[in-house]
Amino acid sequence: MAEDAESKKVVLKVANDDSSAERLKAEAEALEELDSELIVDLYDKLSLSGRETLVLEYAGRTLFSAMQE
């Protein structure tokens, strides 16, 4: 988890290979079209060390942790 300039908590989702980079690009395109408080916001798309990276809103917990409750 990282924080942006406005001190919002964010999540960095980083592709580890070309296949996942393509999936992240598709995910970013879908998120750009959606506007719902039930779906995390996409803040930015960037490249870190040559890897496709999405900067996403921090949702507070993972789906796995929510399912464990």
C-alpha positions in Angstrom: 0.0 0.0 0.0 1.2 3.5 -0.8 -0.2 7.0 -0.4 -0.7 9.6 -3.1 0.0 13.3 -2.9 -3.4 13.9 -1.3 -2.7 11.4 1.4 -5.2 8.9 0.1 -4.4 5.2 0.7 -3.8 3.5 -2.7 -3.0 0.0 -4.0 -0.4 -0.6 -6.7 -1.4 -3.5 -8.9 1.7 -4.5 -10.9 1.9 -6.9 -13.9 4.6 -9.6 -13.6 4.6 -10.6 -17.3 3.3 -9.7 -20.7 0.1 -11.7 -20.3 -0.8 -10.0 -17.0 0.1 -6.6 -18.5 -2.6 -7.2 -21.1 -5.1 -8.1 -18.5 -4.3 -5.0 -16.5 -4.7 -2.8 -19.5 -8.1 -4.4 -20.1 -9.0 -4.0 -16.4 -8.0 -0.3 -16.6 -10.2 0.3 -19.7 -13.2 -1.3 -17.9 -12.6 0.7 -14.7 -12.4 3.9 -16.7 -16.0 3.2 -17.9 -17.5 2.3 -14.5 -18.7 4.7 -11.8 -20.0 3.0 -8.7 -19.3 3.3 -5.0 -19.1 -0.6 -5.0 -16.1 -0.6 -7.4 -12.7 0.8 -6.6 -11.6 3.9 -8.5 -8.7 3.8 -10.9 -6.4 6.8 -10.1 -3.7 6.3 -12.6 -1.9 4.0 -15.0 1.9 4.0 -15.1 5.0 1.9 -15.7 7.3 0.9 -12.9 10.6 -0.6 -14.0 8.9 -1.4 -17.4 5.9 -3.1 -15.8 2.3 -2.1 -16.4 1.0 -0.7 -13.1 -2.5 0.5 -11.9 -2.9 2.9 -9.0 -6.2 1.9 -7.4 -8.3 3.2 -4.5 -7.7 1.3 -1.3 -10.8 -0.7 -0.5 -10.0 -1.3 3.2 -9.7 -5.0 3.0 -9.3 -7.9 0.6 -12.0 -10.1 -0.7 -10.3 -13.0 1.1 -10.3 -11.3 4.5 -14.0 -10.3 4.0 -14.9 -14.0 3.3 -13.1 -15.1 6.4 -15.3 -13.0 8.7 
